[in-house]
């Protein structure tokens, strides 16, 4: 344990001195976000930029056609999907879809960890978006958008990436995957905050990466943070002392869930399966 405490101190010192390299936003996501903020940006320009990445284009169209994004009339092209979504929704959806590029590595230990994180992000997003679709169908949580929620789910574990990078560059520091997991649990919150601030993400999303596993912190009203937490409970990333039904009742009292019957609704299963399939078929380009 003394060696592990020494490693923790070493990593904290690296964080504080800026010697841990933070990941950069995927190139295509950066291009889409920059383009969408230009006054002269057209939907055609945005569709053209997205089409440069076939994997991203396929995922975007697939998600746009899912129940989570109101895909009643199926889009058969990037232009159709972008036109229906609009600039802001396309920006967040494209950013979320591109995040998979950050969760790959050639190293065995780190690749397995990144793949685990990527699969967890998919499961969290599927659950959270399925809950939101059910609540939207009842006219609830209308201030929460599916595209921003998907982005929140995809970045909630972003603070793990600099630590996986350290394990890849300095494998002698980490005995095994379990030790890496323990370091991630301790340090992902401050690192997640640093990454998203570097990317100039909205404070609401910064708080997701910083606070999602800390249930002692609560927003006043239902938020993206709450829905990410529901997904984290579903994937057992967090296990509280109270039984799961009691924990879920907390979300009902806050107004995040209309009732626990949401998890048995047809809309829940349809949306979950569509989102999971769309994200799972994403390939690194």
N, C-alpha and C positions, 0 to 999 in steps of 0.2 A: 504493500500500500504506500510505503514511503516513496518508492520509485514512481508510482502513479501520481502522487501529489506533486512530485518534482516536475513531472511532465505537464501537469495542469498549470503549474506556476510558469513554466517555460512558454506554454502556448498563450497564456494570458499576457505575459510580457511581450510576446510577438504581436498580439492584437493591439495592445496599447501603444506600441512603438511603430505600428503600421507595417510590420515586416511579414504579415500574412497577406498573400495576394488574394484579393477579392475577385470573384468571377465577373466577367463582362457580360452585358446583355447580348444574346445571340444577334448576329449581324442583321438577319432578316427582320427580327422584331424591332431592332433599333431603327432600321430604315422605314418600317411601317409606322412606328410611333412618330418619328420626325416628319415624315410626309404628311401624316394626318393632321399635324398641327400647323401646317402651312395654309395661309389664307387662300392660295390659288390651287390647293389640292382638289382634284376631282375624283369621283368614284372610279373612273376609268384608270386614272393614275394609280390608285390604290390597288385595284384588281391586277394591274400589270406588274406591280412590285411583288405582290403575293405569288403570282404565277411563276415567278423566277425560281421558287422553291416548290417542286412538285409535291413533296410530302406535306408541306404546310398547306398548299392549295387543296389537296385531297381531304385533309383533316378539317379544314375550315368549312368546306362544302358539306361534309358529313355531319359536322356539329350543327351547322345552320339548318339542316333538314331534320334534326332531332326534336323531340317534344320539348326539350329544355329551352329551345329557342323559337318555339312557335312555328315549326316547319310544316305547316298544313299543306302549302303548295311547295312541292319539292324543287329545289334549285338544282340545275344541271350544269352550272358553270360558276366560276369564281365571280364573274361580273354580276350574275343573278343574285348570288349570296350577299355580295357587298352592297348591292343596291337595296336589298331588303333590310340588311343590318344597319346600314349607315356608317358614318365615319368613326364615331366614338366606339360603338359596339365592335366594329371590325378591328379597330386598334387593339382593344383588350383581348378579343378572341384570338387574334393573330399572335399576340404576345404570349398568351397562355399556351397556344398550340406549339409555339417554337421552344418552349422551356425544356422539352424532352432532350434537346441537343446538349444540355448541360449535364445530363445524367448518364453519361457514358464514359468508359475508360478502358484502356488496354490492359490494365493491371488486374490480376485475378481477384485479390482481396477487395480492392476498391471498386472494381467493376461489379462484383456481387453486391456490395453495399449500395452503389448507385442504382443498380437495377431494382433493389428492394425499395429504395426511396421513390423511384419512378413509379413502380407498381402501387405503392402506398398512395402517391399523389392521385393516381387514376381512381383508386377506390374511394378516397376522400371526396374527390370531385363528383363521382357518380352518385354517392349518397347525398351530398349537400345539394346538388342540382336537382335530384329527384324530390327531395323535401321541398325545395323552393318551387318546383313546378306544381306540386300539390297545393301549396299555400297560395300561389298565384291563381290557381284554378278556382279558389274560393274568395278571390279579391283581397288577399292578405299579403303583407310584406311587399307591397308594390314599389317601395322606395329602394328595394334591393334588386339589382339587375343580374341576370344569369351570366352575362359575359364577364362582369367584374368579379362575380363569385368564382367563376372558373379560374380566373387569374389568381385570386386569393388562395384557392386550393393548390394551385401549381407552385406558388412561391412560399407556402407556409413552412416548408423545410429547407428553404434556400440557404439558411445559415450552416447547414451540414456540409455544404460543398467545399468551403475553404479547409475544413478539417480533413475531408477525404483527400483533398489535394496535398495536404501535409503528409498524410499516410502514404501517398503514392511517391512523393519526392523523398521522404525520409522514413522508409519502412522500418529502419532499425529502432525508431522511437516507439513503435507500437508493437506490442507482443502478439496481438490477435484482434479479430473483429470485435470481440466483446469489449476490449479496452477502448477501441475506436468508438463503439456505441456509447460508452460511458462518457467519453470526452464530448461527443455530440450532444448528449442530453444536458450537459452542464453549460456548454458554450454556444449552442445554436441560436439562442435568443439574441445575445448582443451582436453576434456575427450577422444574423438575419437582418437586424436593424441597420447595420453598417452597409450591407450589400444594397438594400433597397433605397437607402438614402443616397448612395453613390449613383444609383440608377434614376434618381429624382422621381421615385414613385410617391403617390399620395400618402399622407400620414395614416389614413385609415388602413392601408395595406401594410405599411410599416408596422403598425400595431398588431396586425395579424401574425406576422413572422415573429414578433417580439413576445406576444402574450398568449398564443393559442393553447399552450399547455399549462398555463397558470390560471386555474379556475377561480383563484381568489380575486382576480381582476375581472370586473364586469362592466360592460357598457350600460348606459342608462336605458337605451332602447334596443330592440332586436337589431343585430348588425351582421356584417360579413363574418366577423370573428365568431359569433354564435354558431353560424352554419358550418364553418370550418371545424369548430369543436365537435359538432354532431358527427361529422365525417371522421374525426379523429377517434371518437368513442366507438364508432362502427368498426374501424380498423384496429381497435385496441392499442392505439398509440398511447392513449392515456387510460389508466384504470384507477378509478376513484374508490374510496373505501365504501361508499354507499352502493347498494345493489343498482344495476343498470336502470330498472324501472323507476326507482326513486330519483336517480340523476336526471332521467328524461323528463320527469314531472317538473323539475326545475325549469326546463325549457318551455313547458306548457304554461307555467305560472308567469314567466317573463313575456309570453306572447310570441315566442319564436315558433312553437308548434301549436296548431289549433287543438290537436289531441294526439294521443299515441296511435290512433287509428290510421294516421297518415301512412305509417309503414306497411299497411295492408292494402292501400289503394292501388288500383290498376295503373293510375298515372305514375305512381312511385316506381313500380316494376318496369313499366315501359321506358320511362326516362332513364332510370338507372342503367338498363341494358343498352340503350342507344348511346348514351354518353360513354359507357365503358368500352363498347365496341369501337366507337370513333377514335378514342384516345389510344386504345390498345393496338390499332393498326398503324399508328404513326411510326415511321421509320426514320432513322438518321440519314440525312442526305449529304 
